[in-house]
Amino acid sequence: MGKFEVPDKVLYVCTGSKCSKRGGKDTYKLVKSLTKHTKTDVELEVIRIECTDRCDWAPVCNLQPDNIWLKEYGKKEVLKLLESALDL
């Protein structure tokens, strides 16, 4: 059995129906692609989740272990968050 590796940070992106319609799905794809092509000392895992039950503020994402929540965000806000979180 292989070693279970724990990432330094995890970005949870809601891709439930309302979040997806408001950009959550596109953000997930963008960040997933970005993490594949960006070299950094901080390991980031991107996980899409079905629903955070915060549909009134869609789209929603969450960065752990920093416990940072973004609501009604655009791609620029997510990229800015990742820039500071990953020390880019």
N, C-alpha and C positions, 0 to 999 in steps of 0.2 A: 504494500500500500504506500502511496506517495505521501509526501509531507503536505500538510494543510497549511497554506500560507495566508496570513491575515494582512490585508492591505493597510497602508497608513491612513488612508481616507476613503470614504465611500460616498458617492453622490447617488441619492435615490431620486429618480425622475418619475413623477406620476404620468402614466400614459392611459389613464382611465378615459372614458368617453368625453367628458367635458374638457379635461386637461389636454387630451390629444387634439381636439378640435381647435384649441387655443394655442397650440404650438408645442405641447409637451413631447409629442412623438418626434417632431423635427429636431427639437433640442436634444433628445436622447440620441438620435442618429449622429448629430453634429459632435456631441461630446464623446461618444463612443469612438468616432473616427479620429477626433483630436487626440485622445489618449493613446491610440495605436501609433500615431505619427509624431508624438512629442516625447523627447527624452528628458526626464527629470529625476531627481533623487527621491521624490515623494511618489509612492505608488498609489494610484487612484483607481478604484474599481467603480464602474458605472452600472447601476442596477435599475431596471425599470420596474415600477410597481403598478399595480392595477388601480388602486384608489387609496387616497389618504383621508377621505371623508371631509375634505376641505374644498368642495366644489365651488363654493361662492367666491373663492379667491384663485380660481384656475387661471393659468397653470401653476402648479406647485412643485418645488423640488427641495431637497434637504441634504445638507452636507454634514456627515458625521466623521469623526467624533466632535467636531466643532459645534454641532447643534445649530447650524445656520439654516434658516428657512427663507426661501424666496417665494413670493406670491405675485401673481399677475406680472410675471417677468417677461422680458424679451431676451433675445439671444445675447445682446450686449451685456446685460446684467449677469448672466451665467458665465460668460467668458471673463468678465471682470472678477467674479468670485473665484473662478479657477486660477486665474493669474495670481491672485494673492495667496490662495491655498497651496498652490504648487510651487511657489517662489519662482515664477517665470520672469 
